Amino acid sequence: MKIAILAAMNKELQLVKSLLNEAEQLNVKNLTVYHGKIGNHEVYLSKCGIGKVNSALNTFRIIEGVSPQLIINTGVAGGAGLPVGSLLIADRVAYDDVWCGPSTEYGEADGCPLYFTPAVNVIKLAASLFKDSDYHYGLICSGDKFISSAEEIAFIRSHFPDVSAVDMESASIAQTCYLTSTPFNIIRVVSDKPGEGENLAQYENFWTDAPQKTFSALKTIIENL
């Protein structure tokens, strides 16, 4: 299978890059891409960038450039009830900052469903592989803002009561995949808890103990596909 892995930031990308065997650097649609192997699968790894526009544009570049059969977005997210270090495999993805006006539902992008659904076979595979209580399955919400307060989480929860985590890229990647009929998955680790203590400090300190569990889980899932 041909799989593309997208990470928002360089520090995430470098951690994932260490999983690749026989890695080589390519230029794909003016995007730096690392091509290698995980198990028997051909993998293309790149940085999608922070935020909705960056991630949507670079997801489309990857889709046009290498025609992946599956896109996986990985990295960190803010917890909405989940403790730091929890691994979230999204079973739904939505925008937390989109409203197209009267007669539309909050969070619903024009021409799209409210919830984007990741590849069900990959979710089922992950559920069969990971029984640990640190692994969770749920809704991740995205918007163009780093969420840092309890008030912001409460606002998001007012629209999406079962939100598990928040980030800035998952929904735009999911929308791009939806519009191009490309299967996708989101696998993120909770780096901080907005509104509980100094979540900016939690986020920065999280990287001193790199989230290897997430990327180990990613490798295990890919090897078992």
ZAPALO-507724 format. One record per residue: x, z, y of N, C-alpha, C in turn. Coordinates in steps of 0.1 Angstrom, whole numbers, padded with zeros to 4 digits, always signed. Example, Ala and Ser with C-alpha at 12.3 -4.5 7.8 and 13.67 -1.06 7.14 Angstrom:
+0132+0078-0057+0123+0078-0045+0132+0078-0033/+0128+0071-0022+0137+0071-0011+0129+0079+0000/
END
This chain:
+0008+0000-0012+0000+0000+0000+0009+0000+0012/+0004-0007+0023+0011-0007+0035+0005+0003+0045/+0012+0013+0049+0007+0025+0056+0015+0026+0070/+0007+0028+0081+0013+0030+0094+0011+0045+0097/+0021+0052+0102+0021+0066+0106+0023+0066+0121/+0015+0072+0128+0016+0074+0143+0017+0088+0147/+0027+0091+0156+0029+0104+0161+0029+0103+0176/+0024+0113+0184+0023+0111+0198+0037+0113+0205/+0045+0122+0200+0057+0125+0207+0070+0123+0199/+0081+0121+0206+0094+0119+0199+0097+0130+0189/+0095+0142+0193+0099+0153+0184+0091+0153+0171/+0078+0149+0172+0070+0147+0160+0075+0136+0152/+0078+0124+0159+0083+0112+0152+0096+0115+0144/+0105+0123+0150+0118+0125+0144+0116+0133+0131/+0106+0143+0131+0104+0151+0119+0098+0142+0108/+0089+0133+0112+0083+0124+0101+0094+0114+0097/+0102+0109+0105+0112+0099+0102+0121+0104+0090/+0123+0117+0089+0132+0122+0079+0125+0121+0065/+0112+0118+0064+0105+0115+0052+0108+0102+0046/+0112+0092+0054+0113+0078+0050+0126+0076+0042/+0125+0068+0032+0136+0063+0024+0139+0049+0029/+0152+0045+0029+0156+0032+0032+0151+0027+0046/+0152+0037+0056+0146+0034+0069+0154+0024+0077/+0147+0015+0084+0154+0005+0093+0145+0005+0105/+0152+0002+0117+0144+0001+0129+0140-0013+0132/+0128-0015+0136+0122-0028+0139+0116-0028+0153/+0114-0040+0159+0107-0042+0171+0094-0049+0167/+0082-0042+0169+0069-0048+0166+0061-0048+0179/+0058-0060+0184+0050-0061+0196+0056-0052+0207/+0069-0052+0209+0076-0044+0219+0075-0029+0217/+0072-0025+0204+0071-0011+0200+0082-0008+0190/+0090+0002+0192+0100+0006+0183+0093+0012+0170/+0096+0006+0159+0090+0010+0146+0101+0013+0136/+0099+0023+0128+0108+0026+0117+0101+0022+0104/+0107+0013+0097+0102+0008+0084+0109+0014+0072/+0102+0019+0063+0109+0025+0051+0099+0027+0040/+0102+0036+0031+0094+0038+0019+0091+0053+0018/+0079+0056+0014+0075+0070+0009+0068+0067-0005/+0074+0072-0015+0070+0069-0029+0070+0054-0031/+0060+0048-0036+0059+0034-0038+0053+0026-0026/+0051+0033-0015+0044+0027-0004+0053+0022+0007/+0050+0011+0013+0057+0006+0025+0051+0013+0037/+0060+0019+0045+0056+0027+0056+0062+0022+0069/+0053+0022+0080+0058+0019+0093+0054+0030+0102/+0065+0036+0108+0063+0048+0116+0066+0045+0131/+0058+0049+0140+0060+0047+0154+0054+0058+0162/+0058+0059+0175+0053+0068+0185+0041+0061+0192/+0029+0067+0192+0018+0062+0198+0017+0066+0213/+0024+0076+0217+0024+0081+0230+0012+0091+0232/+0013+0099+0243+0004+0109+0246-0008+0104+0254/-0020+0108+0250-0032+0103+0257-0039+0092+0251/-0051+0089+0256-0060+0080+0250-0056+0065+0252/-0051+0061+0264-0048+0047+0266-0035+0044+0258/-0025+0052+0259-0012+0050+0252-0015+0049+0237/-0023+0058+0231-0025+0058+0217-0033+0046+0212/-0043+0043+0220-0052+0031+0216-0044+0018+0217/-0036+0016+0228-0028+0004+0229-0018+0003+0218/-0011+0014+0215+0000+0013+0205-0006+0012+0191/-0017+0018+0188-0024+0016+0176-0028+0002+0174/-0033-0005+0184-0036-0019+0183-0024-0028+0181/-0013-0024+0187+0000-0032+0185+0004-0031+0170/+0003-0019+0165+0007-0017+0150-0003-0025+0141/-0015-0025+0144-0025-0032+0136-0022-0047+0137/-0020-0052+0149-0017-0066+0150-0004-0070+0144/+0006-0061+0146+0020-0065+0141+0022-0064+0127/+0016-0054+0120+0020-0052+0106+0008-0052+0096/-0004-0052+0102-0016-0053+0093-0017-0042+0083/-0016-0029+0087-0016-0018+0077-0029-0017+0070/-0029-0012+0058-0041-0009+0050-0046+0005+0053/-0038+0013+0059-0042+0026+0063-0033+0031+0074/-0040+0037+0084-0032+0044+0095-0034+0059+0094/-0023+0066+0095-0024+0081+0095-0018+0086+0108/-0025+0093+0116-0020+0100+0128-0017+0114+0125/-0005+0118+0128+0000+0132+0125+0006+0138+0137/+0008+0151+0136+0014+0159+0147+0007+0172+0149/+0007+0177+0162+0001+0190+0165-0012+0189+0172/-0019+0200+0171-0032+0201+0178-0034+0216+0183/-0043+0218+0192-0047+0231+0197-0058+0236+0188/-0058+0249+0184-0068+0254+0175-0080+0258+0182/-0092+0255+0176-0105+0260+0181-0111+0269+0171/-0104+0280+0169-0108+0290+0158-0099+0291+0147/-0091+0280+0145-0081+0280+0134-0068+0287+0139/-0061+0295+0130-0049+0302+0134-0037+0292+0135/-0027+0296+0143-0015+0288+0144-0009+0286+0130/-0005+0274+0127+0001+0271+0114-0008+0265+0104/-0021+0265+0108-0031+0259+0099-0030+0244+0099/-0032+0238+0088-0032+0224+0087-0046+0218+0086/-0050+0209+0095-0063+0204+0096-0063+0189+0092/-0071+0186+0082-0073+0172+0078-0087+0169+0083/-0088+0160+0093-0101+0157+0099-0110+0150+0090/-0123+0155+0090-0133+0148+0082-0142+0140+0092/-0141+0143+0105-0148+0136+0116-0139+0137+0129/-0141+0128+0137-0133+0127+0150-0143+0123+0161/-0142+0130+0173-0150+0127+0184-0143+0129+0197/-0148+0122+0208-0143+0125+0221-0150+0137+0227/-0142+0145+0234-0148+0157+0241-0149+0155+0256/-0146+0143+0261-0146+0141+0276-0152+0127+0279/-0161+0122+0271-0168+0109+0273-0183+0112+0275/-0188+0106+0286-0203+0105+0287-0205+0092+0295/-0213+0083+0289-0216+0070+0295-0229+0070+0303/-0235+0082+0306-0246+0082+0314-0260+0084+0307/-0271+0085+0314-0284+0087+0308-0287+0078+0297/-0294+0083+0287-0298+0076+0275-0286+0074+0265/-0275+0081+0268-0264+0081+0258-0261+0095+0254/-0254+0097+0243-0251+0110+0238-0237+0114+0243/-0236+0127+0247-0223+0131+0252-0212+0129+0241/-0201+0123+0244-0190+0121+0235-0190+0107+0229/-0201+0100+0231-0203+0087+0224-0197+0076+0233/-0187+0069+0228-0181+0058+0235-0190+0045+0234/-0190+0037+0243-0199+0025+0244-0197+0017+0231/-0208+0014+0224-0207+0005+0213-0202+0012+0200/-0200+0025+0200-0194+0032+0189-0203+0044+0185/-0201+0049+0173-0208+0061+0168-0203+0073+0175/-0210+0084+0175-0206+0096+0181-0194+0102+0173/-0194+0101+0160-0183+0106+0152-0177+0094+0145/-0164+0093+0145-0156+0084+0137-0152+0091+0124/-0154+0084+0113-0151+0090+0100-0139+0085+0093/-0129+0094+0090-0117+0090+0084-0120+0085+0069/-0109+0079+0063-0111+0074+0050-0114+0085+0040/-0126+0084+0034-0131+0095+0025-0122+0097+0013/-0116+0086+0007-0108+0087-0005-0096+0096-0002/-0090+0095+0010-0078+0103+0013-0082+0117+0015/-0093+0120+0021-0098+0134+0023-0100+0140+0009/-0107+0133+0000-0109+0138-0013-0096+0141-0021/-0086+0132-0019-0073+0133-0025-0067+0146-0020/-0067+0148-0007-0061+0160-0001-0067+0173-0006/-0081+0172-0007-0088+0184-0012-0084+0187-0026/-0081+0177-0034-0077+0180-0048-0063+0185-0049/-0054+0181-0039-0040+0185-0039-0038+0199-0033/-0045+0203-0023-0042+0215-0016-0054+0225-0017/-0051+0236-0023-0061+0246-0025-0058+0258-0016/-0047+0258-0009-0042+0269-0001-0052+0272+0011/-0054+0284+0015-0063+0287+0026-0058+0283+0039/-0046+0278+0040-0040+0273+0053-0045+0259+0055/-0051+0252+0045-0055+0239+0047-0070+0238+0050/-0074+0231+0060-0088+0231+0065-0092+0216+0067/-0105+0214+0066-0111+0201+0068-0123+0203+0078/-0122+0194+0089-0133+0196+0099-0131+0186+0110/-0138+0189+0121-0139+0181+0133-0128+0183+0142/-0122+0172+0147-0112+0173+0157-0117+0165+0169/-0116+0171+0181-0121+0165+0193-0109+0161+0202/-0110+0150+0210-0099+0145+0218-0104+0142+0232/-0095+0145+0242-0097+0141+0255-0084+0140+0263/-0084+0135+0275-0072+0132+0282-0068+0145+0290/-0067+0156+0283-0062+0168+0290-0057+0178+0280/-0046+0185+0283-0041+0195+0274-0050+0207+0276/-0056+0212+0266-0066+0223+0266-0058+0236+0266/-0061+0244+0276-0053+0257+0277-0061+0269+0280/-0074+0268+0281-0082+0280+0284-0094+0282+0275/-0098+0294+0274-0110+0297+0266-0122+0290+0272/-0123+0289+0285-0134+0282+0291-0135+0267+0287/-0124+0261+0286-0124+0247+0282-0128+0246+0267/-0124+0255+0259-0128+0255+0245-0143+0257+0244/-0148+0266+0252-0162+0269+0252-0170+0257+0256/-0166+0250+0266-0173+0238+0271-0173+0227+0259/-0162+0225+0253-0162+0216+0242-0171+0220+0231/-0171+0233+0228-0179+0239+0217-0194+0238+0221/-0197+0238+0234-0211+0236+0238-0217+0223+0234/-0208+0213+0232-0212+0200+0228-0210+0197+0213/-0199+0204+0208-0195+0202+0194-0193+0216+0188/-0203+0223+0184-0202+0237+0179-0192+0239+0168/-0190+0229+0159-0182+0231+0148-0168+0225+0149/-0164+0223+0162-0150+0218+0164-0140+0227+0158/-0130+0221+0152-0119+0229+0146-0106+0229+0153/-0103+0218+0160-0091+0216+0168-0093+0205+0179/-0084+0206+0188-0084+0196+0199-0071+0190+0201/-0071+0177+0206-0058+0170+0209-0061+0159+0219/-0052+0150+0221-0053+0140+0232-0053+0125+0226/-0053+0124+0213-0051+0110+0208-0060+0106+0196/-0064+0116+0188-0071+0113+0176-0083+0103+0177/-0092+0106+0187-0104+0098+0189-0101+0084+0193/-0091+0082+0202-0088+0069+0206-0082+0060+0195/-0074+0067+0187-0068+0060+0175-0080+0057+0166/-0089+0066+0164-0100+0064+0155-0109+0053+0160/-0111+0052+0173-0120+0042+0179-0113+0028+0177/-0100+0027+0179-0093+0015+0177-0094+0010+0162/-0092+0020+0153-0094+0016+0139-0108+0012+0135/-0118+0019+0141-0132+0015+0139-0135+0001+0143/-0130-0002+0155-0133-0016+0161-0125-0027+0153/-0115-0023+0146-0107-0033+0139-0109-0032+0124/-0118-0024+0119-0121-0021+0105-0108-0017+0097/-0101-0008+0103-0088-0003+0097-0091+0011+0092/-0089+0014+0080-0091+0028+0075-0080+0037+0082/-0084+0050+0085-0075+0059+0091-0077+0073+0086/-0067+0081+0089-0068+0096+0087-0061+0103+0098/-0065+0116+0100-0058+0124+0110-0054+0137+0103/-0041+0140+0103-0035+0152+0097-0027+0159+0108/-0032+0171+0112-0025+0178+0123-0023+0193+0120/-0013+0199+0126-0011+0213+0124-0014+0220+0137/-0020+0232+0136-0023+0239+0148-0011+0246+0154/-0007+0242+0166+0005+0247+0173+0002+0259+0182/-0010+0260+0187-0014+0270+0197-0029+0272+0197/-0033+0283+0203-0047+0286+0204-0051+0288+0218/-0057+0278+0224-0061+0279+0238-0070+0291+0241/-0067+0298+0252-0075+0309+0256-0071+0322+0249/-0061+0322+0240-0057+0334+0233-0042+0336+0235/-0039+0345+0245-0026+0347+0249-0020+0335+0257/-0007+0334+0257+0000+0323+0264+0001+0311+0255/-0010+0302+0255-0009+0292+0246+0001+0281+0249/+0005+0280+0262+0016+0271+0265+0029+0276+0259/+0031+0289+0259+0043+0294+0253+0042+0293+0238/+0030+0295+0232+0028+0293+0218+0032+0278+0214/+0028+0269+0222+0030+0255+0219+0045+0252+0220/+0052+0257+0230+0066+0254+0232+0074+0261+0221/+0071+0274+0218+0078+0281+0207+0076+0276+0193/+0064+0269+0191+0061+0264+0178+0072+0254+0174/+0078+0247+0183+0088+0237+0179+0101+0243+0175/+0103+0256+0178+0116+0262+0173+0115+0264+0158/+0103+0265+0152+0102+0265+0138+0093+0253+0134/+0100+0242+0133+0093+0229+0131+0082+0230+0121/+0071+0223+0123+0059+0223+0114+0061+0215+0102/+0071+0219+0094+0075+0211+0082+0063+0210+0072/+0055+0220+0072+0044+0221+0062+0035+0208+0064/+0032+0205+0076+0023+0193+0078+0029+0180+0073/+0042+0178+0076+0049+0166+0072+0052+0166+0057/+0053+0178+0051+0054+0178+0036+0041+0175+0030/+0030+0179+0036+0017+0176+0031+0014+0161+0032/+0018+0155+0044+0017+0141+0046+0024+0133+0035/+0036+0137+0032+0044+0130+0022+0037+0131+0008/+0032+0143+0005+0026+0145-0008+0013+0136-0009/+0005+0136+0002-0007+0127+0001-0003+0113-0001/+0007+0108+0006+0011+0094+0005+0016+0091-0009/+0024+0100-0014+0030+0097-0027+0019+0097-0038/+0008+0103-0036-0003+0104-0046-0014+0093-0043/-0013+0085-0033-0023+0075-0031-0022+0064-0041/
END
